């Protein structure tokens, strides 16, 4: 949208500091907005408030210890982060993971994807000013986290995946409880859907707001649900299948217009597809070992690898260099949130202040991952 | 004026203040409970029976907090703003009857007085925004000004239709004239217009943009704390109650419907209960809307006000005036026309939004994508 600046040639634009303590910047993120009335003329995003030097810290830890650091990258989808790192090390070591371990990993990762998208659903409701969705979403998310706790021993920072498998066997009655949980989630999702998705005011706030075309999205390096909302069916689980994702039949939701509502609804649909994956994995899972024969302190051979997985936020890549010792020589993370955030400046120009919140929420960034 | 008179007036003011404060405490508790029930929680449970004393605990906490005066503030404006917001909210109650014969001053220009006084609170919000020396507060204050002024018009128009219909601006008279048929059956459109515009006046969801916590972080109130903040809070809830009781008095028949068979003091007491129960039902509707709807954007709010509400309000006034002026026209035309207009408005809104819903989310099967990919790889 063109903003005619000549009208206000003798006035100064109002400069507003949005964040890092603003309630709807999703963590410690700062936006410097230049506004003219209610319109945003220019925006400068500032990151780095949550920088912990994770990548550098990884170089001083043994491979098994690095997993705990990865938990803290995308702190609402911890298991997906763990999976990425474990798979990278395993493929560097050319290690075969036992089938049962892979199934457990997939089930937990998809559950975590659901939990992450539920968090998005709730906070997005808050962003557009509806206060009930967050409680509906958290009801379901709490169940998932309680489930995680019974398996991994922690609600969020699990440290459950190991190089070559998983930490422990599943608790008794796992199957029944999982089935019950999936039924509850499916029902809860439908309720959430009915509450917000087709609400006229929600549509008015999100439809045709923050539109990004497919070519622009690719240029910005946008990935994951944000990219699929723009009409490109790209998913690492399919374009470069890892673990055992090629054994399942599920759907990839793809929208066409690339606006906020599409980004929102693609995520809601992904929850339903994740439930499908988990059900198939449950049926296919058999008894067996849960950990491959690995040395207690793994030492991958000298070499490097770039491994990509599909985290809830998109294309999560890990570049790992090994010098043959028990510690990684270099770890570089390609964080999907970081890349998705690049499109923000483009999306916010000419938008309303209220839309700034809507758009930022729809991109679904996690600052732990952006700043690392 | 003798000392006894002065004492009398003071007791009125004090009694009114006390009862309004009690009502606000009730509303705060009710809001938290209603919201909690809708959101599948318990709400406050610890202080008193089902948290009944929670608002009192909150009030004590607020009063005992430090009053913070940020640097750069315009001190006079900053400290006066809560008073400017609170006094009009309180003053309105001079002429609002809360039961049969239960009114402090039954003014003949009562509705005019209410309209004139209620506009003043905008000034307080702008003062709070300006005095805080905070950009978010300024934004919120300006938003409030734009919003409240544009929604004042349909509100006044809806009140005007009732005044035309009953040939009176006195609230007691208007209520008494509804003893046969409450206005909701004569003026359904008027009720809807009044209620929506009233919501916007209050700054309640979906029109709470001037203190939207996810955008302007509390708007004009962002810098206030402790007792001064609680004055704003008090005024907000008194206003909520005012709009609800006005809805009841103007449209839902006040203390008539159900008509109270007794007479004397018992009738007066029961009439207060009838009004109170009806008002609380309206208040619960407001809370219900708050729990369900997202917030509108400022341009959407403005266009809804100016393009939908104000034209409809003007048409409504014109129709009512015509029908009242030409005596030979039967009164039942009015509700029919009113309902037709209401349906027309609803259809226009539905049309406008249903355009949006035609969006497709395609779910592509992973197997087909995998197959496609392998074929590409072979080629």
Interface residues (C-beta under 8 A of the other chain):
Chain A: X14 X15 X16 X17 X22 X23 X24 X38 X125 X126 X127 X128 X129 X130 X131 X132 X135 X136 X139 X195 X196 X198 X199 X200 X201 X202 X203 X204 X205 X207 X208 X233 X235 X237 X238 X239 X241 X246 X248 X249 X250 X251 X252 X253 X254 X255 X256 X257 X261 X262 X265 X266 X269 X273 X352 X353 X354 X355 X357
Chain B: X35 X38 X39 X40 X41 X135 X136 X138 X139 X205 X206 X208 X209 X212 X213 X214 X215 X216 X217 X290 X291 X292 X293 X294 X295 X296 X297 X298 X299 X300 X349 X353 X356 X357 X359 X360 X361 X362 X363 X364 X365 X366 X367 X369 X370 X373
